[in-house]
């Protein structure tokens, strides 16, 4: 068997331990569901019904696969009563390695070192070691560039109240928005990338926004040189000349004046 891989993943990829993918206790359907769920952003609403919709296995096969994941500790359902409403609510934690102390961040990776994850942690190295803790940079809002970034982040709360951020969180995320602006993205493009396709419930606006700002980060747009035209013939001026006539028009004007004087 020959394996054909992409040489390098720049974005939209997921890193998962081989131990999880090759667990012999899991059926192929259970492994596929585990990989699929681990590739989703944290906060996505997933259950047997949503996993069955649009997939050929059917609800019974999906239900059996999820049961396997539950029995082996990959899929943990917690039920508790809300103190304010007294309603009973359920939440699901999905683990890349059963028995881990914290759920593995379920998001699509970017391949960029130190990428911010929805759980507030940092990406792991390929050998499993954790990056050293690094607090997010806090922006100085006296900088006009940072002021524009902060304005865009505050605008998200107007688009959807679930994306409203506190001022400390705005300052933390300003540098990420600044990267988008430096790469040529407009305010409307940034707002649309962050606010479109939101899950039914947003557990942490700051983590969701941070994840999308990193995961959807655009490539740098090509900078085009501004072209200046000759006022006479409308042809583009030579490189570095921003005003005046082109060489041909200057020479033709000089010849005309010389001929009039000599006559």
C-alpha positions as CSV (number, residue, x, y, z in Angstrom):
1,X,0.0,0.0,0.0
2,X,1.4,3.4,-1.0
3,X,0.4,6.4,1.2
4,X,0.0,9.7,-0.6
5,X,0.2,12.7,1.8
6,X,0.1,16.5,1.4
7,X,3.7,17.8,1.7
8,X,2.8,20.5,4.2
9,X,-0.5,21.5,5.8
10,X,-0.7,25.3,6.1
11,X,-4.3,25.4,7.6
12,X,-7.5,23.3,8.0
13,X,-5.9,20.2,9.5
14,X,-6.3,18.2,12.6
15,X,-3.5,16.5,14.7
16,X,-4.6,13.4,16.5
17,X,-2.6,10.8,18.4
18,X,-2.1,7.5,16.6
19,X,-3.0,5.7,19.8
20,X,-6.6,7.0,19.4
21,X,-6.9,6.2,15.7
22,X,-5.4,2.7,16.0
23,X,-7.2,1.6,19.2
24,X,-8.0,-2.0,18.4
25,X,-11.0,-1.9,20.8
26,X,-12.8,0.5,18.6
27,X,-14.8,-0.3,15.4
28,X,-13.9,1.6,12.3
29,X,-17.2,3.5,12.6
30,X,-16.3,4.6,16.2
31,X,-12.8,5.7,15.1
32,X,-14.2,7.7,12.2
33,X,-16.7,9.4,14.6
34,X,-13.9,10.2,17.1
35,X,-11.7,11.7,14.4
36,X,-14.6,13.7,13.0
37,X,-15.7,15.1,16.4
38,X,-12.1,16.0,17.4
39,X,-11.8,18.1,14.2
40,X,-14.8,20.3,15.2
41,X,-14.5,23.6,17.1
42,X,-15.2,23.4,20.8
43,X,-18.8,24.3,21.6
44,X,-20.3,22.5,18.5
45,X,-23.5,20.8,19.3
46,X,-23.1,17.1,18.5
47,X,-25.3,14.0,19.3
48,X,-26.4,10.8,17.7
49,X,-29.0,12.6,15.6
50,X,-26.6,15.2,14.2
51,X,-24.0,12.6,13.5
52,X,-26.5,10.5,11.6
53,X,-27.8,13.3,9.4
54,X,-26.0,13.3,6.1
55,X,-23.9,10.2,6.7
56,X,-24.6,6.7,5.2
57,X,-24.1,4.6,8.3
58,X,-27.5,5.3,9.8
59,X,-28.6,6.2,13.3
60,X,-28.3,2.6,14.7
61,X,-24.7,2.2,13.6
62,X,-23.8,5.7,14.9
63,X,-25.5,5.0,18.2
64,X,-23.6,1.7,18.6
65,X,-20.3,3.5,17.8
66,X,-21.0,6.3,20.3
67,X,-21.7,3.7,22.9
68,X,-18.3,2.2,22.2
69,X,-16.7,5.6,22.8
70,X,-18.6,6.0,26.0
71,X,-17.6,2.6,27.4
72,X,-13.9,3.3,26.7
73,X,-13.9,6.8,28.1
74,X,-13.5,8.8,24.8
75,X,-17.0,10.3,25.1
76,X,-18.2,11.4,28.6
77,X,-21.7,12.9,29.1
78,X,-22.3,15.0,32.2
79,X,-25.7,15.9,33.5
80,X,-26.3,18.6,36.1
81,X,-29.0,21.0,37.2
82,X,-28.7,24.7,36.5
83,X,-28.8,26.8,39.7
84,X,-30.7,29.7,38.1
85,X,-33.4,27.9,36.1
86,X,-33.3,24.5,37.9
87,X,-33.3,22.8,34.5
88,X,-31.4,19.6,34.0
89,X,-28.8,20.1,31.2
90,X,-26.3,17.7,29.7
91,X,-22.8,18.4,28.3
92,X,-20.4,16.2,26.4
93,X,-16.6,16.1,26.8
94,X,-14.6,14.3,24.1
95,X,-11.1,13.1,24.9
96,X,-8.4,12.3,22.5
97,X,-6.9,10.0,25.2
98,X,-9.3,8.4,27.7
99,X,-8.7,9.3,31.3
100,X,-7.0,12.7,30.5
101,X,-7.5,15.3,33.1
102,X,-8.8,17.9,30.6
103,X,-10.8,17.5,27.3
104,X,-8.6,17.7,24.3
105,X,-9.3,21.0,22.4
106,X,-11.6,20.0,19.5
107,X,-10.7,22.3,16.7
108,X,-9.2,22.4,13.3
109,X,-5.5,23.2,13.6
110,X,-3.5,25.7,11.7
111,X,-0.1,24.3,11.9
112,X,1.2,27.6,13.3
113,X,3.3,27.3,16.5
114,X,1.5,28.7,19.6
115,X,-1.9,28.8,18.0
116,X,-4.6,29.7,20.5
117,X,-7.1,26.9,21.2
118,X,-10.7,27.2,22.2
119,X,-9.9,25.7,25.6
120,X,-7.5,28.4,26.4
121,X,-4.4,26.2,26.1
122,X,-1.7,26.0,23.5
123,X,-1.0,23.5,20.8
124,X,1.2,20.5,21.6
125,X,4.4,19.6,19.8
126,X,4.3,16.6,17.6
127,X,6.1,14.4,20.1
128,X,3.4,15.1,22.7
129,X,5.3,17.7,24.9
130,X,3.4,20.8,25.8
131,X,4.5,24.2,24.9
132,X,5.4,26.3,27.9
133,X,2.6,28.6,29.1
134,X,2.6,31.9,27.4
135,X,0.1,34.6,28.3
136,X,-1.6,36.3,25.4
137,X,-0.3,39.7,24.4
138,X,-2.2,42.7,25.6
139,X,-2.4,45.5,23.0
140,X,-1.8,49.2,23.7
141,X,-5.0,50.9,22.5
142,X,-3.1,54.2,22.0
143,X,-1.9,52.8,18.7
144,X,-4.3,53.8,15.8
145,X,-4.0,50.3,14.3
146,X,-4.9,48.8,17.6
147,X,-7.9,51.2,18.0
148,X,-9.3,49.9,14.7
149,X,-8.8,46.3,15.8
150,X,-10.6,46.9,19.1
151,X,-13.5,48.6,17.2
152,X,-13.9,45.5,15.0
153,X,-14.0,43.3,18.1
154,X,-16.6,45.4,19.9
155,X,-18.7,45.4,16.7
156,X,-19.0,41.6,17.0
157,X,-21.2,42.1,20.0
158,X,-23.5,44.3,17.9
159,X,-23.8,41.6,15.2
160,X,-24.5,38.8,17.8
161,X,-24.9,39.5,21.5
162,X,-23.3,36.1,22.2
163,X,-20.0,37.5,20.9
164,X,-19.8,40.4,23.3
165,X,-16.4,40.7,24.9
166,X,-15.1,42.4,28.0
167,X,-12.5,45.1,27.6
168,X,-9.6,42.8,28.9
169,X,-10.6,40.2,26.3
170,X,-10.7,42.9,23.6
171,X,-7.2,43.9,24.4
172,X,-6.0,40.3,24.4
173,X,-7.5,39.7,20.9
174,X,-6.4,42.9,19.3
175,X,-3.1,41.5,18.0
176,X,-4.9,38.7,16.2
177,X,-7.2,41.1,14.4
178,X,-4.2,43.3,13.6
179,X,-2.7,40.3,11.7
180,X,-5.8,40.2,9.5
181,X,-5.6,43.9,8.8
182,X,-1.9,43.7,8.0
183,X,-2.8,41.0,5.5
184,X,-5.3,43.2,3.7
185,X,-8.6,42.0,5.2
186,X,-11.4,44.5,5.6
187,X,-13.4,45.0,8.8
188,X,-16.4,43.4,7.1
189,X,-14.4,40.4,6.1
190,X,-13.2,39.9,9.6
191,X,-16.7,40.3,11.1
192,X,-18.2,37.8,8.6
193,X,-15.4,35.2,9.2
194,X,-16.0,35.3,13.0
195,X,-19.7,35.6,13.2
196,X,-21.0,33.3,10.4
197,X,-22.1,29.8,11.1
198,X,-22.1,30.1,14.9
199,X,-23.1,27.0,16.9
200,X,-26.4,27.0,18.7
201,X,-24.7,27.7,22.1
202,X,-21.6,29.8,22.5
203,X,-19.9,28.8,25.8
204,X,-17.0,31.3,25.6
205,X,-17.1,34.2,23.2
206,X,-13.4,34.9,23.7
207,X,-12.3,31.4,23.0
208,X,-14.5,31.0,19.9
209,X,-13.4,34.3,18.4
210,X,-9.7,33.5,19.2
211,X,-10.1,30.1,17.5
212,X,-11.7,31.5,14.4
213,X,-9.2,34.4,14.1
214,X,-6.4,31.9,14.0
215,X,-8.0,29.0,12.1
216,X,-9.5,31.2,9.4
217,X,-6.5,33.6,9.1
218,X,-6.2,34.6,5.4
219,X,-3.1,34.5,3.3
220,X,-1.4,37.9,2.8
221,X,-2.9,39.7,-0.2
222,X,-0.5,40.8,-2.9
223,X,0.3,44.5,-2.8
224,X,-0.2,46.2,-6.1
225,X,1.9,49.3,-7.2
226,X,-0.1,52.4,-7.8
227,X,0.2,53.5,-11.4
228,X,0.3,57.2,-12.4
229,X,-0.7,58.4,-15.8
230,X,0.7,61.0,-18.1
231,X,-1.8,63.9,-18.3
232,X,-1.2,64.2,-22.1
233,X,-1.3,60.7,-23.6
234,X,-2.7,58.8,-20.6
235,X,0.1,56.2,-20.7
236,X,1.5,55.0,-17.5
237,X,4.5,56.9,-16.1
238,X,7.9,55.2,-15.6
239,X,8.6,53.5,-12.3
240,X,9.2,56.1,-9.5
241,X,7.6,59.0,-11.4
242,X,4.4,60.1,-9.8
243,X,3.6,63.4,-11.6
244,X,4.4,65.3,-14.8
245,X,4.5,64.1,-18.4
246,X,6.1,61.0,-19.8
247,X,9.4,61.2,-21.7
248,X,7.7,61.1,-25.2
249,X,5.3,63.9,-24.4
250,X,8.1,66.1,-22.9
251,X,10.3,65.6,-26.0
252,X,7.4,66.3,-28.4
253,X,6.5,69.5,-26.4
254,X,10.2,70.6,-26.5
255,X,10.4,70.1,-30.3
256,X,7.3,72.2,-30.8
257,X,8.6,75.1,-28.8
258,X,12.0,75.0,-30.5
259,X,10.4,75.0,-33.9
260,X,8.2,78.0,-33.1
261,X,11.2,80.0,-31.7
262,X,13.4,79.3,-34.7
263,X,10.8,80.2,-37.2
